Amino acid sequence: MSIRTVPDLGPATQLRLPESAERTLANGLTVIAVSRPSVPLVEARLRAPFADTHLARSSVLAQTLLSGTEGKSTVDIAIELQKIGGGLNASNDPDRLLVSGNALAPELPRLLELLGEVLTGASYPEKEVETERERLADRIRVALTQPSHLARVALLKRMYGDHPYAVQTPEADEVLDVRSDGLRELHAERVHPNGATLVLVGEFGPEQALDAAEQQLSGWNGAGGPVELPPVPALEPGPLRLLHREGSVQSSLRLAFAAVPRTHPDHAALQLANLVFGGYFSSRWVENIREDKGYTYSPHSVVEHSAAGSALVLSADVSTEVTAPSVLETWYELGRIASLPVSEDELEQARQYALGTLQLALATQSGVAGLASSLAGFGLRLEWLAEHRRRLAEATRADVYAAASRYLAPARGITVVVGDAEQVEQPLGVLTTVERA
């Protein structure tokens, strides 16, 4: 059988940003309208700052925001959305409340009208709240049996200490204690347009979409303001933290390093360094512990951006018997990229991948809406992508080496392992100091 040669990578195409317009309403809501007439649909993303330390309340609020208003039940809302070929859903994280929706393009005014009705008049009926809080509590109980969730919980606590980011999943019992009156109070206090951003993407003229948003959402109460979280604490390297999971046949490895925000001059070079290390399938880490040694199926590293700080997080699940070797090989690859420049071929492949993912992010209306909303949460607009593309295209081997040395050196990170401590503690102790969580 003949071996086929992989063709050379072609030149990256220029980034074409869609037409857009922006307007800040009198109530403080910023609306960004992006014209993308490929299909007769519209996507909406409302991002409202919502840092709330009472996780149980804010989590149930997101689950029940669309459960009814004074004039409509949850079924009525669902029927109205079906009539316009669309839907709405809500979610939350430590930084924001996100309401996502879509509809047929001509029905944008009606979608915004329904959104406005929910934002100004969500009633949180007790029966609906009871149902949703029980579902959420059940999901939390199930998550607590999953090693990947336990590893994430342990990593966040190790990274952030007493910062609000350290705990991002409420206790099931706390969720069950949430009541409708508490949700209505929280909504009145915190669900405000001041500092919020609405992104609309679809088959429309941008000014037409802005007018529709102003007409339907100008009555949303703008009296409140966003609550800002303090900056995350500096990451403090120390002993490997081991969380015992009796009888586990796998160990979950999690490592974290301090990273930089998107606006930092090192951001593009760090993104490329991370790709070469472990950020995509052709990376060194994947080649080492997956392809070469077969320790794991899907190791991955990614830069996570939050309002209060950024971090680079590594994840891998490995068989118990190769826990210590996997940690050793991970540290080896980190040390290698932090102490030696990457090759020109590695850099170019990572560069092409990074540039290609920018193009893919703009390939669908949903992708554009999600990206524009995420960037807006950090005070950026789609135009930032052109500058980021330029930095990716111009980053040199020296730039990538400098970023890797600055951020990926093993001594700068923290390591958390969730597994059977009776089997893995001694081998890990040969490599480094181990402390039980």
N, C-alpha and C positions, 0 to 999 in steps of 0.2 A: 504494500500500500504506500503510495507516494505521500509525502508530507507537504501540505500546502503552506506557503509563506504568508504570514500576516502582512497585509499591505501597509505602507507607511501612512501615518496620520496626515490628513489634508489640512490646509490652513483653516483656522477658525474664522467663521463668518462674523461680520460686524453685528453689534447688538442694535436692534431696532426697537426703540421704545414707543409704545402707543401714545396717541394723543390724549392729553388729560387736562383737567381744570380743577381748581380748588377754591373753596369758599369757607370762611368761618362765620357761622350764624351768630346772631345776637346772644343766644344762650350759651355760647362757648363751644358748641359742637363744630369740629372741622370736618368738612365733607370733601372727599377726593373722588372725582368722577373720571373713569378711564374708558375711552371708547375702544371696543374690540368687537367689530361686527362680523365675526366668523360664523356665529350661530345666533339665532334670534332668542337669546336668553340673557338674563342679568344675574350677576352674583353680588351679594351684599355681605360686608363684614363690619360689624360694629365692635370696636375695641374701646372699653371703658376702663380707666385705671381703677383697680379694686383691691389694693393691698389690705387684707383683713386678717388679723391674727386669730379670729375665732373661726377656725377651719370648718367646723361642723356646720355653722350657720351659712357661711358663704358657699359651701359645697351643696347643701340642700337648696339654697336659693337658685343656684345655676340649674339644678335638676327640675325646679318647679316654677321658674320664671314664666313659662308658657302654659301653665296649668289652668289659667282662667283670668278673666277680668270681671268688672262689675256687670258688663253686658254680655259676656260670652263665656261659655264653658270651654274646657280643653278640647272637647269634641267639636264645638262650634268653630274654634280657631283652626283646627285641623281641616274641617270642611271648607272653610274660606280659603285656606292655602291650596287645597286641592283644586279649587275652582280656577286658580290662576297658574296652575301647573308648577307649584313651588313648594317650599317648606321653610321652616325656621327651627333652629336648635341653639341651645346655649351651653357654654362650658366655662370653666374657670381654672386659673392657676394662681400662684402667689402674687402675680403682677396685675392681672386683669380679668375682667369679665368679657367674654367674647360671644356675640350673637351672630350666627352665620345663617344666611338665607339665599334663596334663589327663586326665580319665577320666569315666566315668559316675558320677553322684553316689553311688550306693550302694557304689561300689568305692573310695571315698576311703581307707579303711584299707589296702587292698591297694596302692594307688598310693604311699602313704606308706611302706609296708613295703619296696617295691622301691627307693624313693628312699633309705631308710635303709641298705639293703644295699649300694647303690653308694657312699654316703658313707663307710661304715665299712669297706668291703672291696674297693674298686676295685683290680683287679690289673694293669691295663695290659699285656696280653699283647703280647709282642714283635712277633708277626705283625700284630696290629691296629695297633700303634703305627707300624710301618713303612709300612703302607698309608696311614694317616691323615696321617703327616708328609709323605709324597710328594704327597698331594693338596693339603695346605696349601702346600707349597713351589711347586707348580704354580700355585695361585691367586695367590700372591705375585708370581711371575714375570709372570703375565698383568696383574696390577694395575700393575706397574711400566711397562707400555706404555700405560696410560691417563692422559690428561692430567689428569683430575679427581683421580686418586689422587696424581699428582706434585704437583699444586697443594696438596692437603691436607698432604702431607708437608712441602713447603716452608713453608707457613703455620705449621704446628706448630713447626717449628724456629725460625722467625722470632719466634713468640710466646713460646716457653718457654725458649729457650737451652739451659742444662744441666739443667733440670728433667726428671724422668722423663716428663712428658707430651710432651716434644719429639719422642720417637720412639715410635710406637705400632704399627709394623709391623716384625716381625723380618726379618732377612735369610734368604733361602731356604736358604743353606748352613748357617746356624746351626740352622734347623729340622731339616734332614736329619741333624744331629749328635745330636739328642735321643734318648735311650735309655730303655727301660722302667724301669731301676733309678733313674734320675734323676727320673722322674715319680713313682715310689712315694715317694721321699724328699721331693719337693716336696709331695705330697699329705699325708704325715704331718706335715710342718712347718706347712702353711698352711691346709689344708681343715678348719677347726674351726668349731663352732657359736658360740663366744664372740664376740659382736658381730654375728652373722648374724641375718637376719630371714626368716621363712617367712610368706608371705601365701597364704591359702586363700580362694577366692571360689566360692560355688555354692549349690546347693539343699540346705541343711542348717541345723540349729540351730548357732549359733556355739560354744556350750559343747561340743556334741557333737564338733565338728571339733577343738577344742582338746584334748579328751580323746584323740581318735584320734592327733593329732600327738605328744602326750606319751607315749602308749603305744609308738608306733613309732620315735620319734627320741630318746628319752631316753638311749639307749645310745651315741649319737654322742659321740666323745671331745671333751670341753670343755677340754682342757689348754692349747690354744694361744690366742693373742690376735691381734687385728688389727694390721697394720702401717700406720701413718699416713704419708701423703706430706707433705712440707713445703708450705707455701702457694706458689702460683705466683708468680713474680717480677712486679714491676710492668711493664706494657706500656710499652716505650720507643719512641716515634715516631722515625722516621728516614727515610732514602732509600727510594724504591720499590725492592723487590727483584725482579729479573728472572731467571728460570730459562730458559735457552735450550733449545728443542725444535726442532731443525732440520726445516724443511719443513712445520711445522704450519700448517694452514689456519685454525685457531682459536686464540684466546688464552683461557686460564682466569684470570679475575680473582678474587682472594680478598682481603677486607679484614677486619680484626678490631679490636675495641674492648674495653676492660675493661668488665665488667658487674657486677651485684650478685647475691648469692644470693637465694633465694625469701623468706627471712625479713627482708630489708632493707626499710625503709620506702619506698624508691624503686622497688621491684620492679614493682609494678602499673603505675605511671606509665611506667616504661621499656618494659614490654611493650606498652602502648598506643602510645607514641612509635614503637617499632619497627614495629608494624603499620601505622601511617600511612605510615612511610617505605618499608618493603619487605617486611613480614612476611606479606602475603597478596595475592591477585590484584588487589584494588582499590587497592593502595598507589601512592604517588607514583612510586617507582622503577620499578615494573612499567609504569605508564602512560607514563613517559618513555622508557626504553630498549627496551621491547618494543612497546607499542601505538603510540606516536608515531613512533619512529625505526626500529624493526625491527632493532635491533642484536643482540638475543638472544631466545631463546624462553622461558627460565624463570629470571629472576633471583630470588633469594630471600635473606632475612636472618632469622636466628634466634638466640635467646639459648640458649647451651649451658651447662648446669650440670654441674660436676664437683666431686668432693669437696674438691679443693684450690683451687678458684676457678671463677668464671663468666666467660664471654666472649660478645660479640655478634659473629657471623660473617656476612659477606656473600659470596655466591657468584654468579657469572655466567660463562657461556662465550659469547664473541663472535667474529665473523669477524676475521681478522687485520687487515684494512684499517681496521676501526673500533675497534681496541684503545684508542688514545689518546682518541678522542672518548667512548668508553664510560667510561673512567676519569674524564674531565672531567665528564661528566653525573652520574656517581655522586657525585663530590665536591660538585658543585653542589647536588644534592638533600640531601646530608648538611648542607651549609652552610645551606640554606634552612630545614630543620626545626630546626636548632640555633640559628637566629637570629631566627625569626619564629614566633609562636604558631600552632598548627594551627586550622583553622576548626571551628566547632561541629558542622557536618555530618560532617566527617572524623572527629572524635573520637567522635561517636555511632555511626557505622558501625563503627569499630574496636572500640568498647566492645561492641556487639552481637555482633560476630564473636568476641571474646574470651570473652564470657559463653556464647555458643552452643557454643564448643569445650569448655568445661567440662562442659556437659550431655552432649555427644557422648562425652566421655571416660568417662562413667558409664553409657553406653547398653548396653554388653555386659559379660559376665563377664570376658572377656579384657581389655577396656579397664580395668575396675576393678582387676583384678589387677596389670596393668602399672603403672598410676598409683599404686596403694597401695605397690607394691614400690619404685618410683622415689622416692616421697616418704619412705619409711622409710629409704632410704639416706642421707637428710639429717636424720634425726631427727624427721620430720614424720609426721602421720597424715592420714587423709581429712578429718578435722574442719578441718584448715587450709584446705581449699577454701572453706569458708563465709566465713572471714576474708578470703581472697584475692578472693572474689566481691564482698564488701563494698567492698574497696579499689578494685576495678575500677569498680564502680558509682558510687563517690563521687569518683573522680579528676576534677579540673577541667582546663580548658585551661592554667591557670597551672602546675598540677602536671606536666602532660605537657611543657610548654615548658621547665620547670626541668630535668626529667630529660633531655630531648633536648640541652639546652645543656651539661649536665654530662657526658654520656656519648657523644653522637653527633657532636660537633664534628670536622670532618675532621682538624684538627691533632692530635687525641688518638689517632688510629688508625694502623694500619700497612697497607701495600698490597703484595701479592705478585702477580706476573703470570708465568704459564708460557706461552711461545709462541716463535715464531721471532724471536729477538733481532735478526737481520740486518734484519728488516722493521719491528719495533716499537720498537726502542731509541731511534732518533732522534726519532720523534714523541713518545714518552713523555718524552724529555729536554727537550722544549720546555715540558712542564708542570712537571717537578720533577726533582730529582736522582735518577739511576738507578744502582743497583749490581748487578752480576752476581752471582748466587748461586754 
